[in-house]
Amino acid sequence: MKCCATERLPSHSVARVPRDPGRGCGESFEVSVVSKQFAGKPALARHRLVHGALAGAMADIHALSIKQAITPEQRAAAAAAAPPR
């Protein structure tokens, strides 16, 4: 799934977490995507870009949860605001 997304949506990172595997009706995924292409776009447009990038794989996906669709700048800002570990 990652290669399919990064070919159509140039991104800095795509993280996927399989959820509820083995139910027989396709796989369920939770994804976080960081891409410059999200700049200036509202959440719905970002989600459409992600779905468009995965169009070829959607027949095998039962459920897709887009946890984050953010720009590299938003990721950097969130990392800077996070409390130190």
SELOVO-817284 format. One record per atom (N, C-alpha, C): residue number from 1; atom name; x, y negated, z. Coordinates in pm, whole numbers, plus 32768, in hexadecimal, padded with zeros to 4 digits. Each point is the difference from the previous one (the first is absolute). Layout:
REM residues N
num_atomo_xx_yy_zz
NUM_CA_X_Y_Z
...
This chain:
REM residues 85
num_atomo_xx_yy_zz
1_N_8052_8076_8000
1_CA_7FAE_7F8A_8000
1_C_8057_7F83_8000
2_N_8070_8001_8048
2_CA_8055_7F8A_8007
2_C_8034_7FD9_7F77
3_N_802F_8061_7FB1
3_CA_8037_7FDE_7F7D
3_C_7F93_7FC6_7FA6
4_N_7F8A_8032_800A
4_CA_7F90_7FCD_7FB0
4_C_7FE4_7F6E_8023
5_N_8002_7FDF_8080
5_CA_7FE4_7F78_802C
5_C_8070_7FA0_7FDB
6_N_807C_8029_8012
6_CA_806F_7FA4_7FE8
6_C_801A_7FEA_7F6B
7_N_7FD5_805B_7FAA
7_CA_800D_7FE9_7F70
7_C_7FA3_7F92_7FD1
8_N_7F89_7FFA_8036
8_CA_7F9C_7FA0_7FD2
8_C_7FF9_7F83_8056
9_N_8032_8007_807A
9_CA_7FFB_7F8F_805D
9_C_8089_7FF3_803F
10_N_8059_7FB1_7FC4
10_CA_8086_7FF2_8039
10_C_7FF5_7FD7_8093
11_N_803C_8050_8055
11_CA_7FF4_7FE6_808F
11_C_8083_8019_8047
12_N_8008_7FC5_8073
12_CA_8076_8013_8053
12_C_7FF3_807F_8052
13_N_7F87_8021_8024
13_CA_7FED_807C_804A
13_C_7F70_802F_7FF3
14_N_7FF3_8081_7FF9
14_CA_7F7D_8041_8003
14_C_800D_8071_8065
15_N_7FB5_7FF7_806B
15_CA_8002_8069_8065
15_C_7F7B_8049_7FF9
16_N_8005_8084_8000
16_CA_7F83_804B_7FFE
16_C_8000_8064_8072
17_N_7F8E_8010_803A
17_CA_7FEE_805E_806E
17_C_7F8B_805A_7FDB
18_N_8018_8082_7FE7
18_CA_7F8F_8059_7FE3
18_C_7FA7_800E_807B
19_N_7F7E_7FFF_7FEB
19_CA_7FA2_8013_806E
19_C_7FA2_8072_7FDC
20_N_7FD9_804B_8062
20_CA_7FA1_806E_7FEF
20_C_801F_805B_7F89
21_N_807B_8035_7FF8
21_CA_801D_8058_7F90
21_C_7FB4_8084_800B
22_N_7FEB_8040_7F90
22_CA_7FC8_8086_8000
22_C_7F69_8009_8009
23_N_7FB9_7F97_7FE3
23_CA_7F6F_8008_8006
23_C_7FC2_802D_7F7D
24_N_8052_8013_7F99
24_CA_7FCF_8038_7F84
24_C_7FBE_7F9E_7FA0
25_N_7FF5_7F82_8025
25_CA_7FBB_7FA1_7FA8
25_C_805F_7F91_7FD3
26_N_8080_801A_7FFD
26_CA_8062_7F9A_7FDD
26_C_8045_7FCD_807D
27_N_806B_7FB9_7FEC
27_CA_804C_7FD1_8072
27_C_7FD3_7F75_802C
28_N_8018_7FE1_807F
28_CA_7FE3_7F7D_8038
28_C_8084_7FBE_8023
29_N_800D_7F7F_7FDD
29_CA_807B_7FB8_8018
29_C_7FE7_7F7A_8041
30_N_8062_7FD5_804D
30_CA_8004_7F79_8036
30_C_8080_7FC3_7FC9
31_N_7FF6_7F8C_7FBE
31_CA_8075_7FC4_7FC2
31_C_8017_7F72_8030
32_N_807E_7FD9_7FFF
32_CA_8029_7F76_8016
32_C_8059_7FDC_7F8A
33_N_7FE2_7F90_7FBE
33_CA_804A_7FD7_7F89
33_C_8031_7F71_8014
34_N_807F_7FEA_7FDF
34_CA_803C_7F7B_8004
34_C_802C_7FE0_7F72
35_N_7FC8_7F94_7FC6
35_CA_8020_7FDD_7F76
35_C_7FF8_7F69_7FEA
36_N_805A_7FCD_7FAD
36_CA_7FFC_7F72_7FDA
36_C_7F83_7FE0_7FB0
37_N_7FC7_8064_7FBD
37_CA_7F89_7FE9_7FAE
37_C_7F86_7FD9_8052
38_N_8005_8010_8084
38_CA_7F90_7FDC_8055
38_C_7FFD_7F6A_8021
39_N_806A_7FB8_7FE1
39_CA_800A_7F72_8023
39_C_7F8C_7FB1_7FC6
40_N_7FBE_7FB3_8055
40_CA_7F93_7FAB_7FD4
40_C_7F7D_8046_7FE5
41_N_7FFA_8083_8019
41_CA_7F86_804B_7FE3
41_C_7FB7_8022_8083
42_N_7F7B_7FFA_7FFE
42_CA_7FB4_8028_8076
42_C_8005_8098_8011
43_N_7FD2_802F_8072
43_CA_8007_808F_8022
43_C_7FBC_8058_7F98
44_N_7F8C_7FD9_7FCF
44_CA_7FB9_8052_7F9F
44_C_8051_8011_7F7F
45_N_803E_7F96_7FD1
45_CA_8052_8008_7F87
45_C_807B_8059_8018
46_N_8038_7FFA_8076
46_CA_8072_8055_8023
46_C_7FD7_8094_7FFF
47_N_7F8E_801D_803A
47_CA_7FCF_808A_8003
47_C_7FE2_8033_7F73
48_N_7FCD_7FAA_7FAC
48_CA_7FE7_8027_7F75
48_C_8082_8021_7FB8
49_N_806A_7FB4_801C
49_CA_8083_801E_7FC5
49_C_8031_808A_802C
50_N_7FEF_801E_8080
50_CA_802C_8082_8033
50_C_7FAE_8070_7FBE
51_N_7F7D_7FF0_7FFC
51_CA_7FAB_8066_7FC1
51_C_8023_800F_7F6C
52_N_801B_7F92_7FBC
52_CA_8026_8005_7F74
52_C_8083_804A_7FEB
53_N_805E_7FEC_805A
53_CA_8082_8043_7FF6
53_C_7FF2_8096_8017
54_N_7F9B_8028_804B
54_CA_7FEC_808E_801F
54_C_7F94_8040_7FA9
55_N_7FD3_7FBC_7F9A
55_CA_7F91_8030_7FAE
55_C_8013_808F_7FCF
56_N_8077_8021_7FD6
56_CA_8019_8087_7FCD
56_C_7FFB_806C_806B
57_N_8016_7FDA_807C
57_CA_8002_8061_806D
57_C_7F7C_8006_804D
58_N_7FA6_7FA3_7FE8
58_CA_7F86_7FF7_8050
58_C_7FA6_807B_7FF3
59_N_8008_8049_7F93
59_CA_7FAE_8079_7FF1
59_C_8022_8069_8069
60_N_807C_7FFE_8032
60_CA_802C_8061_8064
60_C_7FF9_7FCA_808E
61_N_7FD6_7F83_800E
61_CA_7FFB_7FC1_8085
61_C_7F6F_7FF7_802D
62_N_7FE6_8039_8075
62_CA_7F79_7FFC_8038
62_C_7FE5_7F79_8042
63_N_8061_7FD0_804D
63_CA_7FEF_7F81_8048
63_C_8084_7FB5_8002
64_N_7FF7_7F7D_7FEA
64_CA_8076_7FA9_8002
64_C_7FE3_7F8B_805C
65_N_804F_7FF3_8068
65_CA_7FF5_7F90_805C
65_C_807A_7FA8_7FEC
66_N_7FEA_7F83_7FD9
66_CA_806F_7FA2_7FEC
66_C_8012_7FB6_8084
67_N_8064_802C_804C
67_CA_8019_7FC6_8084
67_C_8034_7F72_7FF3
68_N_805E_7FEB_7FA4
68_CA_8038_7F7C_7FE7
68_C_801B_7FF1_7F6B
69_N_7FEA_7F88_7FCD
69_CA_8028_7FDA_7F79
69_C_8034_7F71_8010
70_N_8082_7FF5_8018
70_CA_803B_7F80_8026
70_C_8079_7FDD_7FA8
71_N_8028_7F82_8007
71_CA_8076_7FD2_7FB7
71_C_807C_8017_8055
72_N_8076_7FFE_7FC2
72_CA_807B_800D_804F
72_C_800C_7F91_8069
73_N_7FD1_7F89_7FDE
73_CA_8005_7F92_8060
73_C_7FA6_8019_8079
74_N_7F8C_803A_7FE7
74_CA_7FA5_8021_806F
74_C_803D_806C_8059
75_N_8044_805F_7FC3
75_CA_8041_806A_804E
75_C_806F_7FC5_8055
76_N_804F_7FA5_7FC7
76_CA_806C_7FC0_804B
76_C_7FCA_7FAD_8074
77_N_7F93_7FB7_7FE6
77_CA_7FC3_7FAD_8069
77_C_7FCB_8058_8071
78_N_7FC2_8070_7FDD
78_CA_7FCC_805B_8067
78_C_8071_803D_8051
79_N_806E_8021_7FBE
79_CA_8073_8039_8047
79_C_803E_7F9A_805D
80_N_8006_7F83_7FD5
80_CA_8039_7F96_8054
80_C_7FA6_7FE2_8079
81_N_7F7D_800E_7FF1
81_CA_7FA3_7FE4_806C
81_C_7FF0_8075_8060
82_N_802C_8075_7FD8
82_CA_7FF0_8076_8056
82_C_805B_7FF6_8079
83_N_7FCE_802D_8072
83_CA_8054_7FFC_8079
83_C_8077_805E_7FF0
84_N_8071_7FDC_803A
84_CA_8076_8057_7FF5
84_C_7FE9_8085_8049
85_N_803D_8067_7FCB
85_CA_7FF1_8086_803D
85_C_806B_8018_8064
